[in-house]
Amino acid sequence: MPYISASIVVQLLTVAVPHFTKLQKEGDSGRKKLNQFTRILTIIITAAQSYGYIRATVNAEAILNPGMFFTVSSIVILIAGTMFCMWLGERITDKGIGNGISMLIMIGIVSRFPAAIYQEIDAKGMNGMLFFIVEALALFFVVVGVIALTQATRRIPVQYAKQVVGNKLYGGKRDFIPLKLNSAGVMPIIFAQALMFIPPLVAQIWQDSDLGSYVGSTFADFTSWQYNLLFAILF
């Protein structure tokens, strides 16, 4: 997730900052510099998110030796794990199998799918099987709709001008430019999800106040309407 956030930031910089735009046009050498900058930015983002993740998700009573050593060591471990996943994703991409980072994210989601189905069936029981089937059908059509929207293209007609060279007529054919309906794909959602760590992280500064406690608990709960409203605005 931090690597994808860093990649999106670098892509935005190539549009807004002339220096990064120049690097993008330099070919392989510029691409290598951008990749290196992406890796450095990934470490910075991971370090910032790791602190918020530790403070928001780890119960203080579960820590045997709380203090600066625990916080620093946990951040280092999370950064090392993120860098290993980034390296593994790049190796998958270099082997031509596909987009390595996206495949790692997909595997992480799919691996939890069987357990989620079992928990849903166990919670509903035999009396709720009809509702479970409706849920499965709804999920299926949602997946189909997302794939259709992601793969959809709008064909822009292009008419080439005719050219006369000597005694022969060239051109004049009609073609189409396949313009993707959703060119950004799932990147805005992933980037918005990464930014949702910021409110609980900032709230930790004023965790002793009522406002800080309210903001921290509200935006740490992904079922709250405030969380979903901010999430929708971000992507």
C-alpha positions, 0 to 999 in steps of 0.5 A, a space after each residue: 500500500 505505501 508503495 502504491 501511494 508513493 507511485 501515485 505521488 510520483 505520477 502526479 509529480 511528473 505532471 506538476 513538477 518540470 524536473 520530474 517531467 524531464 526525468 520521465 522523458 529521459 527514457 531508461 535513465 530517467 525511469 530508473 531515477 523515478 523508481 529510486 525516488 519511489 522507493 525512498 518515498 515508500 520508506 518515508 510513507 511507511 514510517 509515517 503510517 507505521 506509527 499511526 498503525 501501531 498507536 491505532 491498532 495495538 492495545 497498549 495493555 498487550 505490550 510487555 515493555 512499552 516505550 520508545 524501543 518498542 515503537 522504533 523496533 515495530 516501525 523498523 519491522 514494518 518498513 522491512 516487511 514493506 520493502 521486502 514486499 516491494 522487492 518481491 513485487 518488482 521481481 514478479 513484474 521483471 519476470 513478465 508474470 504481471 504487475 507484481 504489486 497488484 498480484 500481491 494485493 490480490 493474493 492477500 484479498 483472495 486468501 481471506 475469501 474462503 474464511 470469510 465465506 465460512 464465517 458468513 455461512 456459520 453466522 447465518 446458519 441454515 435458516 439464513 441460506 436464502 439471504 446468503 445466496 442473495 448476498 453471493 449473487 449481489 457480490 457476483 454482479 458487483 464484480 462483473 460490473 466493476 470488471 465491465 467498468 474497468 475494461 470499458 472503452 469509448 471508441 473515438 472515430 478518427 478520419 485520416 486525410 487522403 494523400 495523393 502521391 504520384 498517381 496513387 491515392 493513400 489514406 482516407 481510411 476510418 479508424 478508432 481510438 480506444 479511450 478507456 472509460 475509467 483510465 485510473 482503475 482502482 488506483 484512486 481507491 487505493 490511494 484514498 485508503 492510504 490517506 485514511 490513516 492520517 486522521 487517526 494519526 493526527 488525532 493521537 496528538 490530542 488523544 487526551 482531549 474529547 475532540 481527539 478521542 472522538 476523531 480517533 475512534 470515528 475514523 478508525 471505524 470503517 463502518 461509521 458514516 464520517 469515515 465513508 463520507 471522507 473516503 468517498 470524497 478522497 477517491 
